[in-house]
């Protein structure tokens, strides 16, 4: 399994963990758009963090659930995953 989280995987997790459907190509163009504008609230983001922690078998930084944009979330999660690889 590739340890880096992609935009496609993030959009799949958004649907699975939070019920928010976003097209991956649209998300790639809107990486700096706030999660709230996309329809993802803090509880949904917490669900995504939980899914990632379960699938990778380790905790993510506590700041992960406070990220405001997809780019910020991907950067934080990927730097954490790469540090533990």
Secondary structure, DSSP 4 states (H G I P E B T S, - for coil): ---SPPHHHHHHHHHHHH-----HHHHHHTTTSBHHHHT--HHHHHHHHHHHHHHHTSPPPGGGGG--BHHHHHHHHHHHHHHT-
